Amino acid sequence: MSVAPLSSSPAFLNTGLPLFSDLAYKVRDLSADTVRFGRKELDLALVEMPGLASLREEFGASKPLSGAKIMGSLHMTIQTAALIETLVELGADVRWVSCNIFSTQDHAAAATVVGPKGTVEAPAGVPVYAWKGETLEEYWWCTLQALIWPDGSGPNLILDDGGDATLLVHLGYELERDGLMPDPSKAGSHEESIILSLLREIRQVRGDRFWHAMAPHIRGVSEETTTGVHRLYERQQKGTLLFPAINVNDSVTKSKFDNVYGCRHSLVDAIMRATDTLISGKRALICGFGDVGKGSVDSLRGQYARVAVTEIDPICALQACMMGLDVVRLDDVVGNVDIFVTATGNRDIIKAEHMLRMKHNAIVCNIGHFDNEIDIAGLDALRATGAVEKIEIKPQVHEWRFRDTTHGPKGGGHSIIILAEGRLVNLGCATGHPSLVMSASFTNQTIAQIELHKAAESYGDNMLARPSGTAPQVVTLPKHLDEKVARLHLEKFGAELTVLSKDQADYIGVPVQGPFKAEHYRY
Ligand SMILES: NC(=O)c1ccc[n+]([C@@H]2O[C@H](COP(=O)([O-])OP(=O)(O)OC[C@H]3O[C@@H](n4cnc5c(N)ncnc54)[C@H](O)[C@@H]3O)[C@@H](O)[C@H]2O)c1
């Protein structure tokens, strides 16, 4: 592949940005103050990220990621900046985008572009294409830029959160293979029409071998979140996965920490930053009592909200009962709740018809990965008829005022407050999880990238590079590495582990040094 020069590349949709740009990075603000702020916060974060610091110590000299070309698509926060600089210190060549239009911290993006040794005049960090408040068109443009290296080549590894980078490569390749021109008019959603427009414009400019040239070089992907992992297993089952994947989410030290304890911190952080409303005593409803739902319940209960949940799974529902929570149906309580939070990873949880019945000024937000848990499209359709008005209070906080309802002030229309336009609220309205939690997640990510770079093919072949090879698998990291990640974070808490005697170890049937649990143990 080669990159078309800036001038000859048409602008992508309404972005005003050349489809194939030669921009070395694109962030909101590279001023000295912003870069300094980012670097100071990065320095503070690193002290709280002992797992990453320890990997830098262990592997900084041997550089196990030399030769790795990693395209990352994961919220461009301060903690992610620490991950990126760890990957670089271990030898990788990295390019980055955010995986959500609202989640970038602009000072983190700026500090990452400049790098620890660069200056504003001569940035020497990593090419980042991300800013807070991208349009969807800009978001997908950014994803494309991060996939293309200045020499025209692509990545050999992807680090994904939610699977958007993986999706673009797979979809691009499949449409080329099937000889189909990407057709935005066939899209099922606004976002899908943008993805298809991007693929169509690439086809028009670069012909039908663009993804065929890139995809065979991608040896594997490590995936951060539940929703992205779900997409990968679906592809594995259908036999359409092109390269192996490490499921980072299901490391115990990721999903049982980040998803639970991270959300415990960051959900109320987001609601408070967005609204300053009192949470204590209010009725809150969390839809979904999985890992994120459990952390979200803890978060709101920590403020003494009166919390109920909805669930489809009897085991999770029973867990909620044992926590003293009411398990209810949304339809039965919708008019009586002050704060709604979706945490299901599923679609169509809160529909426009529910929002029509909500209390005046009820707060509605989503902490799941994608924005289809809350029916913003349905609200937009009502807006087109004039039945509801959207009023910006501040970025990522909107009042939706209904015209025709009668349970608002003085018997008029009621309003609801939607946070982060239905996108994941803890990154849209706050700054995501705290560093220590993210250290565990990103230590797993770094170990996964090292493993893929060392031996991706032991988890299956790239189906394009070796069509007769072994089908690519989705795997989790072995338990001894999960325990290692936990161990690296204990000192920070001053925790002292008890050491097994040989007799004790033999009695419970584990090695003195671990692993201490069987694979089927659920924590
Ligand atoms: N915002 C964040 O910081 C963050 C962090 C981690 C994961 N996530 C995302 O949050 C979402 C949830 O992740 P998780 O790890 O908790 O997944 P999970 O599978 O553990 O939990 C989801 C729960 O929702 C329930 N559910 C599904 N459909 C439902 C419905 N219609 N009504 C009620 N309940 C329903 C499921 O039974 C399950 O218990 C995913 O999209 C994930 O990617 C977000």
The ligand as a Gaussian input file, in Angstrom:
#p B3LYP/6-31G(d) Opt

LIG

0 1
 N      -18.376000       1.895000      31.150000
 C      -17.393000       1.115000      31.498000
 O      -16.435000       1.567000      32.117000
 C      -17.439000      -0.332000      31.174000
 C      -16.496000      -1.201000      31.737000
 C      -16.572000      -2.553000      31.410000
 C      -17.553000      -3.015000      30.554000
 N      -18.437000      -2.127000      30.012000
 C      -19.526000      -2.549000      29.117000
 O      -20.702000      -2.671000      29.941000
 C      -21.598000      -3.635000      29.382000
 C      -21.913000      -4.704000      30.427000
 O      -20.712000      -5.411000      30.721000
 P      -20.661000      -6.539000      31.852000
 O      -19.251000      -6.962000      31.918000
 O      -21.387000      -6.110000      33.051000
 O      -21.515000      -7.689000      31.117000
 P      -22.297000      -8.866000      31.855000
 O      -22.638000      -9.842000      30.799000
 O      -21.540000      -9.295000      33.070000
 O      -23.619000      -8.144000      32.394000
 C      -24.700000      -7.744000      31.604000
 C      -25.974000      -8.170000      32.335000
 O      -27.103000      -7.621000      31.666000
 C      -28.129000      -8.592000      31.684000
 N      -29.076000      -8.291000      30.600000
 C      -28.963000      -8.547000      29.265000
 N      -30.063000      -8.118000      28.614000
 C      -30.870000      -7.563000      29.549000
 C      -32.146000      -6.950000      29.490000
 N      -32.820000      -6.831000      28.344000
 N      -32.674000      -6.476000      30.652000
 C      -32.026000      -6.608000      31.832000
 N      -30.811000      -7.192000      31.941000
 C      -30.250000      -7.666000      30.815000
 C      -27.398000      -9.918000      31.514000
 O      -28.168000     -11.016000      31.990000
 C      -26.141000      -9.691000      32.361000
 O      -26.301000     -10.150000      33.686000
 C      -20.883000      -4.155000      28.147000
 O      -21.318000      -3.427000      27.039000
 C      -19.425000      -3.871000      28.431000
 O      -18.663000      -3.838000      27.259000
 C      -18.413000      -0.813000      30.317000

